[in-house]
C-alpha cells in the first residue's frame, strides 16, 4: 500500500495541475524539502504515477497519470464506484482460521478492509462486487485455501428493505458520515489557502473519510449519505 506522505505528494501535483496560477512545487514544499521531493518525483515517474511533458513555453512539467490520480484520491475513484452496475448478488466470504494462525488472520482482515468488504459477523464478510474478481485476489492470501469459502447469492426474501438492512449491518454509515462531515469542515477552513499545511490537512481528512467508505453502487447507498457531497467539495 502506498505511504500516506507519498499520496500527499501526488495530491500536491493534482492541486498544482488544477490551479489557474501555478506556483512551483519547491515554493510550496519549502527549500529544505526540495531534494527529498525531487527524489520522490523521480521514483513516482518510474512507477508510472507521474509523467513529464513540455508546456507551451518549452518547460518540463509533471502531470499525474490515471494511476496517479487514483492514488491521490484514495485508491478508488468515487464517482466510478457509485456508477458501477449491481446485479443484486452479494459475494459472501466465510473463513475458519484457527487462532494459532494469527498472522494469516491479520493478513486476511487487512485485505478485507482494504477491499471494502462489510462485516456481518467476525468470520462472515460481504461485498457487492463480482465473485470472479475477488477469487483472483484472495487465492494468494492463504496457505490453507480450504479455510476460506467464497459464495455468491442474494437475500432469500427481498421484502421490508432487506438489502438496506444488510448494508446497515455490514457497514457503519454513522461513522462514515462523521468522517465526511469532518472533511467538509476541514475543507471549508482550508478554502482559499495555498499553503502546504492547509492542503495536507484537507487531503488527510479526505483519506481518513474515504478509507472507511465501501463506495457502494448507487442502488445500495443509504439515505443521508454524505460521500457525494464531500466528493463534490473535493472536486
PEPE-V567638 format. One line per field, one symbol per residue. burial: # if it has 16 or more other ideal C-beta (glycine too) atoms within 10 Angstrom, else .. A space follows every 50 residues. Layout:
burial: ???
This chain:
burial: .....###########........#..##.......#..##..#....## ...........#.##..#########.#..##.......####.#.#... ...##..##.##..######....#####.#..#...#...#....##.# ............#..##..##.#..##.##..##.##..#.....#.### ##########.######..##...###..##.##.
